[in-house]
Amino acid sequence: MPREVVPPDPYVYGLAALGRRELTERQLRTRLLRRGCATDDIDAAIVRLRRDGVLDDQRAALAFARTEARIKHRGPLRIQRALETMGIDRQAARHATDEGFEERPVDEALEIALQRKARAPITDDRQAQRLVAYLVRQGFDLTAAVAAVRKRRRQDQADS
């Protein structure tokens, strides 16, 4: 006979989840709904978590943007889209993304992403196109990605 699944206390679950990593209100709400918590209980827990300063969308957005920019070497367009998907409004997402690139400018992040992907010299147009497509998927501007790949290709040709 299967055991009946009892939903967790939304406040306690929220404290535990937010103790592991920053989450937005939308992310926490989704997790609690998946676990079968009642909507009224979720609303009360979210109000309490916000009041206690544990749940803060702007802080979560900034933590996410910093991680994506500094550690994962993502571009600003991808970071901003991801933040908006997480429930952060457009202006706040843009602000968090800008702050995520304060220590390392976007063009420097683009160079690092290119270095990580292109370990060998760029020898043909097809390889260059794949690298540009990769950089655009990572959230970098198309024009900047093309310029970076061209620059790297010229350097590779000069070195050989």
Order of alpha helices (4+ residues) and beta strands (2+ residues): alpha-alpha-alpha-alpha-alpha-alpha-alpha-alpha-alpha
